[in-house]
Amino acid sequence: MASAFTMAYGGIQGSKCLHQKLLNTTLRLSLLSFVHTPLGRILNRFSDDMATVDFVLPFTIRSMINCVLHVATTVVVVGGVTPVCLTTVPSMALLYYLVQVCMLHTCCFVVETCVKQTTLPLFRNQKPQSSEALFSAS
């Protein structure tokens, strides 16, 4: 019961914070961006981001916490039964970290390659847009 209350309270606080930051950022945009961006698109972006915070994020955080607790419990139990196995934990943690770094670089490369492939040849030489321009275009 306490964990459900904590997750609900954290979700509400996160929603308030995100909504306030999105609203402040949107209100500080230039007037020209409101001329080119329909109001429905701006409202849709707000509702999509808020839905992510309200529905997806709490379950993801809870799943991450459960995973971390399961791994920690497994390490403690195995370490208690066979303490010699604890000598492999630092090397396994280092290996896990290196695999994560490699996967991150690979994923970024694949995403960049896919984006370049889907870009029309006419627009390939343009400068990347700022985050404000991307926000108003979505």
The first five atom37 places (N, CA, C, CB, O) and aatype in JSON, in Angstrom:
{
  "aatype": [12, 0, 15, 0, 13, 16, 12, 0, 18, 7, 7, 9, 5, 7, 15, 11, 4, 10, 8, 5, 11, 10, 10, 2, 16, 16, 10, 1, 10, 15, 10, 10, 15, 13, 19, 8, 16, 14, 10, 7, 1, 9, 10, 2, 1, 13, 15, 3, 3, 12, 0, 16, 19, 3, 13, 19, 10, 14, 13, 16, 9, 1, 15, 12, 9, 2, 4, 19, 10, 8, 19, 0, 16, 16, 19, 19, 19, 19, 7, 7, 19, 16, 14, 19, 4, 10, 16, 16, 19, 14, 15, 12, 0, 10, 10, 18, 18, 10, 19, 5, 19, 4, 12, 10, 8, 16, 4, 4, 13, 19, 19, 6, 16, 4, 19, 11, 5, 16, 16, 10, 14, 10, 13, 1, 2, 5, 11, 14, 5, 15, 15, 6, 0, 10, 13, 15, 0, 15],
  "atom_mask": [
    [1, 1, 1, 1, 1],
    [1, 1, 1, 1, 1],
    [1, 1, 1, 1, 1],
    [1, 1, 1, 1, 1],
    [1, 1, 1, 1, 1],
    [1, 1, 1, 1, 1],
    [1, 1, 1, 1, 1],
    [1, 1, 1, 1, 1],
    [1, 1, 1, 1, 1],
    [1, 1, 1, 0, 1],
    [1, 1, 1, 0, 1],
    [1, 1, 1, 1, 1],
    [1, 1, 1, 1, 1],
    [1, 1, 1, 0, 1],
    [1, 1, 1, 1, 1],
    [1, 1, 1, 1, 1],
    [1, 1, 1, 1, 1],
    [1, 1, 1, 1, 1],
    [1, 1, 1, 1, 1],
    [1, 1, 1, 1, 1],
    [1, 1, 1, 1, 1],
    [1, 1, 1, 1, 1],
    [1, 1, 1, 1, 1],
    [1, 1, 1, 1, 1],
    [1, 1, 1, 1, 1],
    [1, 1, 1, 1, 1],
    [1, 1, 1, 1, 1],
    [1, 1, 1, 1, 1],
    [1, 1, 1, 1, 1],
    [1, 1, 1, 1, 1],
    [1, 1, 1, 1, 1],
    [1, 1, 1, 1, 1],
    [1, 1, 1, 1, 1],
    [1, 1, 1, 1, 1],
    [1, 1, 1, 1, 1],
    [1, 1, 1, 1, 1],
    [1, 1, 1, 1, 1],
    [1, 1, 1, 1, 1],
    [1, 1, 1, 1, 1],
    [1, 1, 1, 0, 1],
    [1, 1, 1, 1, 1],
    [1, 1, 1, 1, 1],
    [1, 1, 1, 1, 1],
    [1, 1, 1, 1, 1],
    [1, 1, 1, 1, 1],
    [1, 1, 1, 1, 1],
    [1, 1, 1, 1, 1],
    [1, 1, 1, 1, 1],
    [1, 1, 1, 1, 1],
    [1, 1, 1, 1, 1],
    [1, 1, 1, 1, 1],
    [1, 1, 1, 1, 1],
    [1, 1, 1, 1, 1],
    [1, 1, 1, 1, 1],
    [1, 1, 1, 1, 1],
    [1, 1, 1, 1, 1],
    [1, 1, 1, 1, 1],
    [1, 1, 1, 1, 1],
    [1, 1, 1, 1, 1],
    [1, 1, 1, 1, 1],
    [1, 1, 1, 1, 1],
    [1, 1, 1, 1, 1],
    [1, 1, 1, 1, 1],
    [1, 1, 1, 1, 1],
    [1, 1, 1, 1, 1],
    [1, 1, 1, 1, 1],
    [1, 1, 1, 1, 1],
    [1, 1, 1, 1, 1],
    [1, 1, 1, 1, 1],
    [1, 1, 1, 1, 1],
    [1, 1, 1, 1, 1],
    [1, 1, 1, 1, 1],
    [1, 1, 1, 1, 1],
    [1, 1, 1, 1, 1],
    [1, 1, 1, 1, 1],
    [1, 1, 1, 1, 1],
    [1, 1, 1, 1, 1],
    [1, 1, 1, 1, 1],
    [1, 1, 1, 0, 1],
    [1, 1, 1, 0, 1],
    [1, 1, 1, 1, 1],
    [1, 1, 1, 1, 1],
    [1, 1, 1, 1, 1],
    [1, 1, 1, 1, 1],
    [1, 1, 1, 1, 1],
    [1, 1, 1, 1, 1],
    [1, 1, 1, 1, 1],
    [1, 1, 1, 1, 1],
    [1, 1, 1, 1, 1],
    [1, 1, 1, 1, 1],
    [1, 1, 1, 1, 1],
    [1, 1, 1, 1, 1],
    [1, 1, 1, 1, 1],
    [1, 1, 1, 1, 1],
    [1, 1, 1, 1, 1],
    [1, 1, 1, 1, 1],
    [1, 1, 1, 1, 1],
    [1, 1, 1, 1, 1],
    [1, 1, 1, 1, 1],
    [1, 1, 1, 1, 1],
    [1, 1, 1, 1, 1],
    [1, 1, 1, 1, 1],
    [1, 1, 1, 1, 1],
    [1, 1, 1, 1, 1],
    [1, 1, 1, 1, 1],
    [1, 1, 1, 1, 1],
    [1, 1, 1, 1, 1],
    [1, 1, 1, 1, 1],
    [1, 1, 1, 1, 1],
    [1, 1, 1, 1, 1],
    [1, 1, 1, 1, 1],
    [1, 1, 1, 1, 1],
    [1, 1, 1, 1, 1],
    [1, 1, 1, 1, 1],
    [1, 1, 1, 1, 1],
    [1, 1, 1, 1, 1],
    [1, 1, 1, 1, 1],
    [1, 1, 1, 1, 1],
    [1, 1, 1, 1, 1],
    [1, 1, 1, 1, 1],
    [1, 1, 1, 1, 1],
    [1, 1, 1, 1, 1],
    [1, 1, 1, 1, 1],
    [1, 1, 1, 1, 1],
    [1, 1, 1, 1, 1],
    [1, 1, 1, 1, 1],
    [1, 1, 1, 1, 1],
    [1, 1, 1, 1, 1],
    [1, 1, 1, 1, 1],
    [1, 1, 1, 1, 1],
    [1, 1, 1, 1, 1],
    [1, 1, 1, 1, 1],
    [1, 1, 1, 1, 1],
    [1, 1, 1, 1, 1],
    [1, 1, 1, 1, 1],
    [1, 1, 1, 1, 1],
    [1, 1, 1, 1, 1],
    [1, 1, 1, 1, 1]
  ],
  "atom_positions": [
    [[0.83, -1.18, 0.0], [0.0, 0.0, 0.0], [0.88, 1.26, 0.0], [-0.94, -0.01, 1.21], [0.58, 2.24, -0.68]],
    [[1.95, 1.22, 0.76], [2.84, 2.38, 0.81], [3.52, 2.6, -0.52], [3.88, 2.21, 1.91], [3.72, 3.74, -0.93]],
    [[3.9, 1.52, -1.21], [4.56, 1.68, -2.5], [3.59, 2.25, -3.54], [5.13, 0.35, -2.98], [3.99, 3.07, -4.37]],
    [[2.32, 1.83, -3.5], [1.33, 2.37, -4.44], [1.1, 3.86, -4.18], [-0.01, 1.6, -4.31], [0.99, 4.64, -5.13]],
    [[1.04, 4.24, -2.91], [0.87, 5.65, -2.58], [2.07, 6.46, -3.03], [0.65, 5.83, -1.07], [1.92, 7.55, -3.58]],
    [[3.26, 5.93, -2.8], [4.48, 6.64, -3.2], [4.56, 6.8, -4.71], [5.72, 5.89, -2.69], [4.92, 7.87, -5.2]],
    [[4.21, 5.75, -5.45], [4.23, 5.83, -6.91], [3.18, 6.82, -7.42], [3.98, 4.45, -7.53], [3.46, 7.58, -8.35]],
    [[2.0, 6.84, -6.82], [0.97, 7.78, -7.23], [1.38, 9.21, -6.94], [-0.36, 7.46, -6.53], [1.21, 10.1, -7.78]],
    [[1.93, 9.44, -5.75], [2.37, 10.78, -5.38], [3.51, 11.25, -6.29], [2.81, 10.8, -3.92], [3.52, 12.39, -6.74]],
    [[4.47, 10.36, -6.55], [5.58, 10.7, -7.44], [5.1, 10.98, -8.86], [0.0, 0.0, 0.0], [5.61, 11.88, -9.52]],
    [[4.12, 10.21, -9.33], [3.55, 10.44, -10.66], [2.87, 11.78, -10.77], [0.0, 0.0, 0.0], [3.0, 12.47, -11.78]],
    [[2.13, 12.15, -9.73], [1.45, 13.45, -9.74], [2.47, 14.59, -9.73], [0.51, 13.58, -8.53], [2.32, 15.56, -10.46]],
    [[3.5, 14.46, -8.9], [4.53, 15.5, -8.85], [5.27, 15.59, -10.18], [5.52, 15.22, -7.71], [5.57, 16.69, -10.66]],
    [[5.57, 14.44, -10.79], [6.24, 14.44, -12.08], [5.39, 15.06, -13.17], [0.0, 0.0, 0.0], [5.89, 15.79, -14.02]],
    [[4.09, 14.77, -13.15], [3.18, 15.36, -14.13], [3.1, 16.87, -13.98], [1.79, 14.76, -13.98], [3.12, 17.6, -14.96]],
    [[3.01, 17.33, -12.74], [2.97, 18.78, -12.51], [4.23, 19.46, -13.02], [2.78, 19.07, -11.02], [4.17, 20.49, -13.69]],
    [[5.37, 18.87, -12.69], [6.66, 19.45, -13.09], [6.8, 19.48, -14.61], [7.82, 18.66, -12.47], [7.19, 20.5, -15.18]],
    [[6.49, 18.36, -15.27], [6.61, 18.3, -16.72], [5.64, 19.27, -17.39], [6.35, 16.88, -17.21], [6.02, 19.97, -18.32]],
    [[4.41, 19.31, -16.91], [3.42, 20.21, -17.51], [3.86, 21.66, -17.38], [2.05, 20.01, -16.87], [3.73, 22.44, -18.32]],
    [[4.37, 22.02, -16.22], [4.81, 23.39, -16.0], [5.98, 23.74, -16.92], [5.22, 23.6, -14.53], [6.0, 24.82, -17.51]],
    [[6.95, 22.83, -17.05], [8.09, 23.1, -17.93], [7.67, 23.16, -19.39], [9.17, 22.02, -17.74], [8.15, 24.02, -20.13]],
    [[6.78, 22.26, -19.82], [6.3, 22.3, -21.2], [5.54, 23.59, -21.48], [5.4, 21.09, -21.49], [5.71, 24.2, -22.53]],
    [[4.71, 24.01, -20.53], [3.95, 25.23, -20.71], [4.86, 26.44, -20.77], [2.94, 25.39, -19.59], [4.69, 27.3, -21.64]],
    [[5.84, 26.52, -19.87], [6.77, 27.65, -19.89], [7.56, 27.7, -21.19], [7.73, 27.58, -18.71], [7.76, 28.77, -21.77]],
    [[8.03, 26.53, -21.66], [8.79, 26.48, -22.9], [7.91, 26.88, -24.09], [9.37, 25.08, -23.12], [8.36, 27.61, -24.97]],
    [[6.69, 26.41, -24.1], [5.79, 26.72, -25.21], [5.43, 28.2, -25.22], [4.53, 25.87, -25.12], [5.36, 28.81, -26.28]],
    [[5.21, 28.77, -24.06], [4.85, 30.18, -24.01], [6.01, 31.1, -24.38], [4.34, 30.53, -22.64], [5.79, 32.25, -24.75]],
    [[7.24, 30.6, -24.27], [8.4, 31.41, -24.62], [8.8, 31.29, -26.09], [9.57, 31.02, -23.75], [9.73, 31.96, -26.54]],
    [[8.1, 30.44, -26.85], [8.4, 30.3, -28.27], [8.04, 31.59, -29.0], [7.63, 29.11, -28.88], [7.23, 32.38, -28.53]],
    [[8.66, 31.78, -30.14], [8.36, 32.98, -30.92], [6.94, 32.87, -31.49], [9.39, 33.17, -32.07], [6.4, 31.78, -31.63]],
    [[6.38, 33.99, -31.79], [5.02, 34.03, -32.32], [4.93, 33.35, -33.67], [4.53, 35.47, -32.42], [3.89, 32.81, -34.04]],
    [[6.02, 33.38, -34.41], [6.05, 32.77, -35.73], [5.82, 31.26, -35.64], [7.39, 33.06, -36.42], [5.2, 30.67, -36.53]],
    [[6.32, 30.62, -34.58], [6.12, 29.18, -34.46], [4.65, 28.84, -34.24], [6.96, 28.62, -33.31], [4.2, 27.77, -34.65]],
    [[3.88, 29.73, -33.59], [2.46, 29.49, -33.41], [1.69, 29.7, -34.7], [1.91, 30.38, -32.31], [0.63, 29.09, -34.9]],
    [[2.19, 30.55, -35.56], [1.55, 30.78, -36.85], [1.68, 29.54, -37.72], [2.16, 32.02, -37.56], [0.74, 29.15, -38.41]],
    [[2.86, 28.89, -37.69], [3.13, 27.74, -38.55], [2.66, 26.42, -37.95], [4.59, 27.66, -38.84], [2.47, 25.46, -38.69]],
    [[2.46, 26.35, -36.65], [2.07, 25.1, -36.0], [0.6, 25.18, -35.59], [2.96, 24.81, -34.76], [0.21, 26.08, -34.85]],
    [[-0.22, 24.25, -36.07], [-1.63, 24.26, -35.67], [-1.79, 24.0, -34.17], [-2.41, 23.2, -36.47], [-0.98, 23.3, -33.56]],
    [[-2.81, 24.58, -33.6], [-3.07, 24.42, -32.16], [-3.28, 22.96, -31.79], [-4.28, 25.25, -31.75], [-2.87, 22.53, -30.71]],
    [[-3.92, 22.2, -32.66], [-4.15, 20.78, -32.39], [-2.86, 20.0, -32.23], [0.0, 0.0, 0.0], [-2.79, 19.08, -31.42]],
    [[-1.84, 20.36, -33.01], [-0.56, 19.66, -32.91], [0.11, 19.96, -31.58], [0.37, 20.05, -34.07], [0.72, 19.08, -30.97]],
    [[0.01, 21.2, -31.12], [0.6, 21.56, -29.83], [-0.12, 20.82, -28.71], [0.53, 23.1, -29.61], [0.53, 20.28, -27.81]],
    [[-1.46, 20.8, -28.73], [-2.22, 20.09, -27.7], [-1.95, 18.59, -27.75], [-3.72, 20.35, -27.87], [-1.88, 17.94, -26.7]],
    [[-1.79, 18.04, -28.95], [-1.51, 16.62, -29.08], [-0.14, 16.29, -28.46], [-1.55, 16.2, -30.55], [0.01, 15.25, -27.82]],
    [[0.82, 17.16, -28.66], [2.15, 16.94, -28.09], [2.09, 16.97, -26.56], [3.16, 18.0, -28.61], [2.69, 16.14, -25.88]],
    [[1.34, 17.95, -26.03], [1.17, 18.01, -24.58], [0.52, 16.73, -24.05], [0.31, 19.23, -24.2], [1.0, 16.15, -23.08]],
    [[-0.55, 16.29, -24.68], [-1.28, 15.13, -24.18], [-0.46, 13.85, -24.31], [-2.6, 14.97, -24.92], [-0.53, 12.98, -23.44]],
    [[0.33, 13.72, -25.38], [1.18, 12.53, -25.52], [2.24, 12.49, -24.43], [1.85, 12.5, -26.89], [2.47, 11.43, -23.83]],
    [[2.88, 13.61, -24.17], [3.92, 13.64, -23.13], [3.32, 13.39, -21.75], [4.66, 14.99, -23.15], [3.91, 12.69, -20.93]],
    [[2.18, 13.96, -21.49], [1.56, 13.76, -20.18], [1.08, 12.31, -20.02], [0.37, 14.73, -20.0], [1.17, 11.75, -18.93]],
    [[0.58, 11.7, -21.1], [0.16, 10.3, -21.03], [1.35, 9.39, -20.74], [-0.53, 9.87, -22.35], [1.23, 8.41, -20.0]],
    [[2.49, 9.71, -21.32], [3.7, 8.93, -21.06], [4.08, 9.0, -19.59], [4.87, 9.41, -21.93], [4.39, 7.99, -18.97]],
    [[4.05, 10.2, -19.03], [4.4, 10.36, -17.62], [3.37, 9.68, -16.72], [4.52, 11.85, -17.26], [3.72, 9.07, -15.72]],
    [[2.1, 9.78, -17.08], [1.04, 9.26, -16.22], [0.9, 7.73, -16.29], [-0.27, 9.89, -16.59], [0.61, 7.1, -15.27]],
    [[1.1, 7.15, -17.46], [0.79, 5.72, -17.61], [2.02, 4.84, -17.79], [-0.12, 5.53, -18.78], [2.09, 3.76, -17.19]],
    [[2.99, 5.26, -18.58], [4.11, 4.4, -18.91], [5.22, 4.49, -17.87], [4.64, 4.75, -20.28], [5.76, 3.47, -17.44]],
    [[5.56, 5.69, -17.48], [6.71, 5.9, -16.6], [6.59, 5.21, -15.24], [6.9, 7.37, -16.39], [7.58, 4.61, -14.8]],
    [[5.44, 5.26, -14.54], [5.37, 4.58, -13.24], [5.63, 3.08, -13.33], [4.02, 4.82, -12.61], [6.3, 2.51, -12.46]],
    [[5.09, 2.43, -14.36], [5.31, 0.99, -14.5], [6.76, 0.69, -14.86], [4.37, 0.41, -15.56], [7.31, -0.32, -14.42]],
    [[7.37, 1.55, -15.65], [8.77, 1.36, -16.0], [9.66, 1.51, -14.78], [9.19, 2.35, -17.09], [10.58, 0.72, -14.58]],
    [[9.4, 2.51, -13.96], [10.19, 2.72, -12.75], [10.0, 1.56, -11.77], [9.79, 4.05, -12.07], [10.97, 1.08, -11.17]],
    [[8.76, 1.11, -11.63], [8.51, -0.02, -10.72], [9.21, -1.28, -11.21], [6.99, -0.27, -10.59], [9.75, -2.05, -10.41]],
    [[9.2, -1.5, -12.51], [9.88, -2.65, -13.08], [11.39, -2.56, -12.86], [9.57, -2.77, -14.58], [12.04, -3.56, -12.55]],
    [[11.95, -1.37, -13.03], [13.39, -1.18, -12.81], [13.76, -1.45, -11.34], [13.81, 0.24, -13.22], [14.76, -2.11, -11.06]],
    [[12.95, -0.95, -10.43], [13.21, -1.16, -9.0], [13.15, -2.65, -8.67], [12.19, -0.36, -8.13], [13.99, -3.16, -7.94]],
    [[12.14, -3.35, -9.21], [12.04, -4.8, -8.97], [13.24, -5.54, -9.52], [10.76, -5.35, -9.6], [13.76, -6.45, -8.87]],
    [[13.7, -5.16, -10.71], [14.86, -5.81, -11.31], [16.11, -5.6, -10.47], [15.09, -5.28, -12.74], [16.86, -6.54, -10.22]],
    [[16.34, -4.36, -10.02], [17.5, -4.06, -9.19], [17.45, -4.85, -7.88], [17.6, -2.55, -8.9], [18.46, -5.38, -7.42]],
    [[16.27, -4.92, -7.27], [16.13, -5.68, -6.02], [16.36, -7.18, -6.23], [14.75, -5.45, -5.42], [16.96, -7.83, -5.38]],
    [[15.89, -7.72, -7.34], [16.11, -9.14, -7.63], [17.59, -9.44, -7.82], [15.32, -9.57, -8.88], [18.1, -10.44, -7.31]],
    [[18.28, -8.58, -8.56], [19.71, -8.79, -8.78], [20.47, -8.67, -7.46], [20.27, -7.77, -9.81], [21.33, -9.5, -7.18]],
    [[20.16, -7.66, -6.66], [20.84, -7.49, -5.38], [20.57, -8.69, -4.46], [20.38, -6.19, -4.7], [21.49, -9.16, -3.78]],
    [[19.34, -9.16, -4.43], [19.01, -10.32, -3.6], [19.76, -11.56, -4.07], [17.51, -10.57, -3.61], [20.25, -12.34, -3.25]],
    [[19.84, -11.74, -5.37], [20.56, -12.89, -5.92], [22.03, -12.84, -5.55], [20.4, -12.95, -7.44], [22.61, -13.85, -5.16]],
    [[22.64, -11.66, -5.67], [24.06, -11.53, -5.33], [24.28, -11.8, -3.84], [24.58, -10.11, -5.69], [25.24, -12.47, -3.47]],
    [[23.4, -11.3, -2.99], [23.55, -11.52, -1.54], [23.38, -13.0, -1.19], [22.52, -10.67, -0.76], [24.14, -13.53, -0.39]],
    [[22.38, -13.66, -1.78], [22.15, -15.07, -1.47], [23.3, -15.94, -1.96], [20.83, -15.55, -2.09], [23.81, -16.79, -1.23]],
    [[23.72, -15.71, -3.22], [24.83, -16.5, -3.76], [26.11, -16.2, -2.98], [25.04, -16.19, -5.26], [26.89, -17.11, -2.7]],
    [[26.33, -14.93, -2.63], [27.51, -14.58, -1.83], [27.48, -15.17, -0.45], [0.0, 0.0, 0.0], [28.53, -15.51, 0.1]],
    [[26.3, -15.32, 0.13], [26.2, -15.94, 1.46], [26.44, -17.42, 1.42], [0.0, 0.0, 0.0], [27.03, -17.98, 2.34]],
    [[25.99, -18.07, 0.36], [26.16, -19.52, 0.25], [27.58, -19.87, -0.19], [25.14, -20.11, -0.72], [28.21, -20.75, 0.39]],
    [[28.06, -19.2, -1.21], [29.42, -19.46, -1.72], [30.15, -18.14, -1.88], [29.37, -20.24, -3.08], [30.07, -17.51, -2.93]],
    [[30.85, -17.7, -0.84], [31.53, -16.41, -0.88], [32.59, -16.28, -1.99], [32.17, -16.15, 0.44], [32.92, -15.17, -2.39]],
    [[33.1, -17.39, -2.48], [34.1, -17.35, -3.54], [33.51, -16.73, -4.81], [34.64, -18.76, -3.83], [34.23, -16.1, -5.59]],
    [[32.23, -16.91, -5.02], [31.57, -16.37, -6.21], [31.58, -14.84, -6.23], [30.14, -16.88, -6.3], [31.46, -14.23, -7.29]],
    [[31.7, -14.22, -5.07], [31.72, -12.76, -5.02], [32.95, -12.17, -5.7], [31.67, -12.29, -3.57], [32.96, -10.98, -6.05]],
    [[33.98, -12.97, -5.89], [35.18, -12.46, -6.58], [34.91, -12.17, -8.04], [36.33, -13.47, -6.45], [35.65, -11.4, -8.66]],
    [[33.88, -12.77, -8.62], [33.57, -12.54, -10.03], [32.66, -11.34, -10.24], [32.92, -13.77, -10.62], [32.5, -10.89, -11.37]],
    [[32.06, -10.81, -9.19], [31.1, -9.71, -9.34], [31.74, -8.46, -9.96], [30.5, -9.36, -7.98], [31.14, -7.9, -10.87]],
    [[32.91, -8.0, -9.52], [33.48, -6.8, -10.16], [33.78, -6.99, -11.64], [34.75, -6.41, -9.45], [33.53, -6.09, -12.45]],
    [[34.31, -8.16, -12.0], [34.6, -8.38, -13.42], [33.32, -8.47, -14.24], [35.43, -9.65, -13.61], [33.27, -7.97, -15.37]],
    [[32.29, -9.09, -13.71], [31.0, -9.16, -14.42], [30.37, -7.78, -14.54], [30.04, -10.12, -13.69], [29.77, -7.47, -15.57]],
    [[30.49, -6.95, -13.52], [29.95, -5.59, -13.58], [30.68, -4.77, -14.64], [30.06, -4.89, -12.21], [30.05, -4.01, -15.38]],
    [[31.99, -4.93, -14.72], [32.77, -4.23, -15.75], [32.38, -4.71, -17.14], [34.27, -4.45, -15.52], [32.22, -3.9, -18.05]],
    [[32.22, -6.01, -17.31], [31.8, -6.56, -18.6], [30.42, -6.04, -18.99], [31.8, -8.1, -18.54], [30.18, -5.68, -20.14]],
    [[29.52, -6.01, -18.02], [28.17, -5.49, -18.28], [28.23, -4.02, -18.72], [27.28, -5.64, -17.02], [27.54, -3.62, -19.66]],
    [[29.05, -3.24, -18.05], [29.19, -1.82, -18.39], [29.74, -1.66, -19.8], [30.11, -1.1, -17.38], [29.23, -0.84, -20.57]],
    [[30.76, -2.42, -20.15], [31.36, -2.31, -21.48], [30.37, -2.72, -22.57], [32.61, -3.16, -21.57], [30.34, -2.1, -23.64]],
    [[29.57, -3.74, -22.32], [28.56, -4.16, -23.3], [27.51, -3.05, -23.46], [27.88, -5.48, -22.85], [27.07, -2.78, -24.58]],
    [[27.11, -2.42, -22.36], [26.13, -1.35, -22.44], [26.67, -0.17, -23.24], [25.73, -0.89, -21.05], [25.94, 0.4, -24.05]],
    [[27.91, 0.2, -23.03], [28.52, 1.31, -23.77], [28.58, 0.97, -25.26], [29.94, 1.62, -23.23], [28.25, 1.81, -26.1]],
    [[28.99, -0.24, -25.57], [29.07, -0.68, -26.97], [27.68, -0.67, -27.61], [29.69, -2.09, -27.07], [27.52, -0.22, -28.74]],
    [[26.68, -1.16, -26.9], [25.32, -1.19, -27.44], [24.78, 0.22, -27.64], [24.39, -1.97, -26.5], [24.07, 0.48, -28.62]],
    [[25.1, 1.14, -26.74], [24.64, 2.51, -26.88], [25.22, 3.15, -28.14], [25.01, 3.33, -25.65], [24.5, 3.8, -28.9]],
    [[26.52, 2.97, -28.35], [27.15, 3.52, -29.55], [26.58, 2.89, -30.82], [28.67, 3.32, -29.49], [26.36, 3.57, -31.81]],
    [[26.34, 1.58, -30.78], [25.8, 0.89, -31.94], [24.39, 1.37, -32.24], [25.8, -0.63, -31.71], [24.05, 1.6, -33.4]],
    [[23.56, 1.52, -31.21], [22.19, 1.98, -31.42], [22.17, 3.4, -31.98], [21.41, 1.92, -30.11], [21.39, 3.7, -32.87]],
    [[23.03, 4.27, -31.46], [23.1, 5.64, -31.97], [23.52, 5.64, -33.44], [24.07, 6.48, -31.14], [22.98, 6.41, -34.23]],
    [[24.48, 4.79, -33.79], [24.93, 4.71, -35.18], [23.81, 4.22, -36.08], [26.15, 3.78, -35.29], [23.61, 4.76, -37.17]],
    [[23.08, 3.2, -35.63], [21.98, 2.66, -36.44], [20.88, 3.7, -36.63], [21.4, 1.38, -35.78], [20.36, 3.85, -37.73]],
    [[20.53, 4.42, -35.56], [19.5, 5.44, -35.66], [19.93, 6.54, -36.62], [19.19, 6.02, -34.28], [19.14, 6.97, -37.46]],
    [[21.18, 7.01, -36.5], [21.66, 8.05, -37.4], [21.66, 7.58, -38.83], [23.06, 8.5, -36.99], [21.32, 8.34, -39.74]],
    [[22.05, 6.33, -39.06], [22.05, 5.78, -40.41], [20.64, 5.71, -40.97], [22.69, 4.4, -40.43], [20.4, 6.05, -42.13]],
    [[19.69, 5.26, -40.15], [18.31, 5.17, -40.61], [17.73, 6.54, -40.91], [17.44, 4.46, -39.56], [17.0, 6.7, -41.89]],
    [[18.05, 7.54, -40.09], [17.55, 8.88, -40.32], [18.12, 9.44, -41.61], [17.89, 9.8, -39.14], [17.41, 10.09, -42.37]],
    [[19.41, 9.19, -41.87], [20.02, 9.68, -43.11], [19.41, 8.99, -44.31], [21.52, 9.45, -43.09], [19.28, 9.61, -45.37]],
    [[19.03, 7.73, -44.18], [18.46, 7.0, -45.31], [17.05, 7.48, -45.63], [18.44, 5.5, -45.02], [16.64, 7.46, -46.79]],
    [[16.3, 7.92, -44.61], [14.92, 8.34, -44.85], [14.81, 9.81, -45.2], [14.07, 8.05, -43.65], [13.73, 10.28, -45.55]],
    [[15.91, 10.56, -45.12], [15.89, 11.97, -45.46], [15.89, 12.13, -46.97], [17.09, 12.71, -44.83], [16.64, 11.45, -47.68]],
    [[15.05, 13.02, -47.46], [15.04, 13.28, -48.9], [16.36, 13.91, -49.32], [13.85, 14.2, -49.28], [16.93, 14.69, -48.56]],
    [[16.86, 13.58, -50.49], [18.13, 14.15, -50.93], [18.12, 15.67, -50.96], [18.48, 13.63, -52.3], [19.16, 16.31, -50.78]],
    [[16.96, 16.26, -51.17], [16.83, 17.71, -51.24], [17.18, 18.37, -49.9], [15.41, 18.09, -51.65], [17.69, 19.48, -49.88]],
    [[16.89, 17.68, -48.78], [17.06, 18.27, -47.46], [18.31, 17.8, -46.72], [15.86, 17.95, -46.62], [18.5, 18.18, -45.57]],
    [[19.17, 17.02, -47.33], [20.34, 16.47, -46.64], [21.36, 17.53, -46.27], [21.01, 15.44, -47.5], [22.09, 17.34, -45.3]],
    [[21.44, 18.62, -46.99], [22.46, 19.63, -46.74], [22.01, 20.72, -45.77], [22.88, 20.27, -48.03], [22.74, 21.68, -45.54]],
    [[20.82, 20.58, -45.2], [20.33, 21.58, -44.27], [20.95, 21.39, -42.9], [18.81, 21.53, -44.17], [21.33, 20.28, -42.52]],
    [[21.06, 22.51, -42.15], [21.55, 22.45, -40.77], [20.49, 21.76, -39.9], [21.88, 23.88, -40.22], [19.3, 21.86, -40.18]],
    [[20.93, 21.07, -38.84], [19.96, 20.48, -37.91], [19.16, 21.56, -37.21], [20.67, 19.59, -36.87], [19.67, 22.66, -36.97]],
    [[17.91, 21.25, -36.89], [17.04, 22.21, -36.25], [17.34, 22.27, -34.75], [15.57, 21.86, -36.49], [17.85, 21.32, -34.17]],
    [[17.01, 23.4, -34.15], [17.15, 23.53, -32.71], [16.04, 22.73, -32.02], [17.11, 25.02, -32.27], [15.09, 22.29, -32.67]],
    [[16.17, 22.56, -30.73], [15.16, 21.79, -30.0], [13.8, 22.51, -30.0], [15.63, 21.55, -28.55], [12.76, 21.86, -29.97]],
    [[13.82, 23.85, -30.03], [12.55, 24.58, -30.08], [11.86, 24.33, -31.41], [12.78, 26.08, -29.86], [10.64, 24.17, -31.45]],
    [[12.63, 24.3, -32.49], [12.03, 24.06, -33.81], [11.5, 22.64, -33.88], [13.06, 24.32, -34.93], [10.44, 22.41, -34.47]],
    [[12.21, 21.67, -33.31], [11.73, 20.31, -33.31], [10.46, 20.16, -32.48], [12.8, 19.38, -32.78], [9.56, 19.41, -32.85]],
    [[10.38, 20.88, -31.36], [9.2, 20.82, -30.52], [7.99, 21.35, -31.26], [9.41, 21.61, -29.23], [6.9, 20.77, -31.17]],
    [[8.15, 22.44, -32.0], [7.02, 23.03, -32.7], [6.66, 22.25, -33.95], [7.32, 24.45, -33.07], [5.53, 22.37, -34.42]],
    [[7.57, 21.45, -34.49], [7.29, 20.69, -35.71], [6.61, 19.37, -35.38], [8.56, 20.44, -36.49], [5.99, 18.79, -36.27]],
    [[6.7, 18.88, -34.17], [6.13, 17.57, -33.83], [4.67, 17.67, -33.56], [6.82, 16.96, -32.64], [4.02, 16.67, -33.26]]
  ]
}
